[in-house]
Amino acid sequence: MKTTALSFATILGLSVTPVLAEIMVEDADASGGYSIEELTAAWPDMTEELFVQLDVDASGEVSPDELAAAQEAGLISE
């Protein structure tokens, strides 16, 4: 019976593992951080002011940790 139920779930496109929508950011220059251009590709509404706010250490790039913190704080969507 379980096999049949799983088969129907598969046919209907249901999955046991949740799939979360996630915005993909590409580190195009492999610098280890994200430039304003790289973030704008993922978030077209990115402004210079927001970028500066995300770049907590003022390095000129947003690190993966800074990006994660900004997402957790709701400054940008996930």
C-alpha positions as CSV (number, residue, x, y, z in Angstrom):
1,M,0.0,0.0,0.0
2,K,2.8,2.4,0.8
3,T,4.4,1.8,-2.5
4,T,1.2,2.6,-4.3
5,A,0.8,5.8,-2.3
6,L,4.4,6.9,-3.1
7,S,3.8,6.2,-6.7
8,F,0.8,8.4,-6.8
9,A,2.8,11.1,-5.0
10,T,5.5,10.8,-7.6
11,I,3.0,10.9,-10.5
12,L,1.4,14.1,-9.0
13,G,4.8,15.7,-8.7
14,L,4.7,15.7,-4.9
15,S,7.9,15.4,-3.0
16,V,8.7,14.4,0.6
17,T,11.6,16.9,0.6
18,P,10.5,20.5,0.5
19,V,11.9,22.6,-2.3
20,L,12.6,26.2,-1.4
21,A,12.8,29.0,-4.0
22,E,16.2,30.4,-3.7
23,I,17.9,33.3,-5.6
24,M,21.1,32.3,-7.1
25,V,24.0,34.7,-6.9
26,E,27.0,34.1,-9.1
27,D,30.5,35.1,-8.0
28,A,31.5,35.7,-11.6
29,D,35.0,36.8,-10.9
30,A,35.6,34.1,-8.3
31,S,36.7,36.7,-5.7
32,G,34.9,35.0,-2.8
33,G,32.5,38.0,-2.4
34,Y,29.9,39.7,-4.5
35,S,30.2,43.0,-6.3
36,I,27.3,45.4,-6.8
37,E,27.1,44.1,-10.4
38,E,26.9,40.5,-9.3
39,L,24.2,41.3,-6.8
40,T,22.2,43.4,-9.2
41,A,22.1,40.4,-11.6
42,A,20.3,38.5,-8.9
43,W,18.3,41.5,-7.4
44,P,17.6,44.0,-10.2
45,D,16.3,46.5,-7.6
46,M,19.7,46.6,-5.8
47,T,20.8,50.2,-5.1
48,E,24.2,51.5,-4.2
49,E,22.8,52.6,-0.8
50,L,21.5,49.0,-0.1
51,F,24.8,47.6,-1.3
52,V,26.8,49.8,1.1
53,Q,24.4,48.7,3.9
54,L,25.0,45.0,3.1
55,D,28.8,45.5,2.9
56,V,29.2,45.7,6.7
57,D,33.0,45.6,6.7
58,A,33.2,48.2,3.9
59,S,35.5,45.9,1.8
60,G,33.8,46.9,-1.5
61,E,32.2,43.4,-1.7
62,V,29.4,41.6,0.1
63,S,30.8,38.4,1.6
64,P,28.6,35.2,1.7
65,D,28.2,35.8,5.5
66,E,27.1,39.4,5.0
67,L,24.7,38.3,2.3
68,A,23.2,35.6,4.6
69,A,22.9,38.1,7.5
70,A,21.1,40.5,5.2
71,Q,18.7,37.8,4.1
72,E,18.0,36.7,7.7
73,A,17.4,40.4,8.6
74,G,14.9,40.7,5.8
75,L,16.9,43.4,4.0
76,I,16.8,41.3,0.7
77,S,14.6,38.4,-0.3
78,E,15.9,34.9,-0.3
